């Protein structure tokens, strides 16, 4: 179904198919019971489909609609719907199966506010658990680069929280641990499959890091931080706590996220990276938002720049299946070689290493 889904179309028919796919295939692996229940109903609701149609052609309508409602609730909008959101309910949250009527009432009570958010905002998540997928990828890059310090460029960095990956603590359920044991951001990951993770060295030095985003989130802007929080799914336990801790870390030790288009600006960032380092460009669940020409230009800029230095590109993106995959492309001397490193949960909850 994913292969035939037209994600850019905003006709009711296509939006209905989009919500049906999102609820049936994307929500269950991520434990999104609230959004799964809502999608079952929205796909046949003309008024809510028309509201979701306000999303631009490059943005996913389900995520924007759900985030817009979540944003207004987090901002303090009073409504009975709050009792279905675990983080907002007073006491135990109401059963998921009865969430649609209050959700629909909330949307039809605040259509103008919701439409404005859908039209103006973007899906710019910082899913910290995705760093559990990137970590073994950075290990491969580090060894291939001769154990030199890493220089990092994150594409679609949002607030830049995942640029701090080396300040988190990690625990894989095969017993492997890594990072700062006392970090306020603790990430756990299930290991699947028969192939063991590569040995992660105790020290993975980073000498330089930059992010780039069309519209970076300013962590000192309360409204923008609220939108970042609204993008987190309401029934994912621990996600808001990790996000809050990572925001505090970044506010105290800011990372640099530049405003710009990667297709036009990536080459300039590559040129700024220190010479005595291994350069790694990476992105998680962001390339799907690139228009085709921009994606081609971004990838081509790395291949062109590799005539002067080797560039490693780690990309964790969705597939036609509910899973995502981690790819490692090495651009060198104007050529490229690509390795499929892992299958993974789109939110980094599990990882099946392929090697």
Secondary structure, DSSP 8 states (H G I E B T S, - for coil): -GGG--TT--SHHHHHHHHHHIIIIIHHHHT-HHHHHHHHHHTT-HHHHHHHTTS-TTS-HHHHHHHHHHHHHHTT---GGGGGSTTTSSSS---GGGHHHHHHHHHHHSHHHHHHHHHH-------GGGHHHHHHHHHHHHHHTTS--EEEEEET-TTSGGGGGGGSEEEETTS-EEE-TT-S-EEEEEEESSS------S---EEEEEEEETT---TT-HHHHHHHHHTS-TT-TTHHHHHHHHHHHHHHS---EEES-HHHHHHHHHHHS-SSSEEEEEEES-GGGS-HHHHHHHHHHHHHHTTTS-EEEEEEEE-SSSSEEEEEEEEETTEEEEEEEEEE-TTSSEEEE--
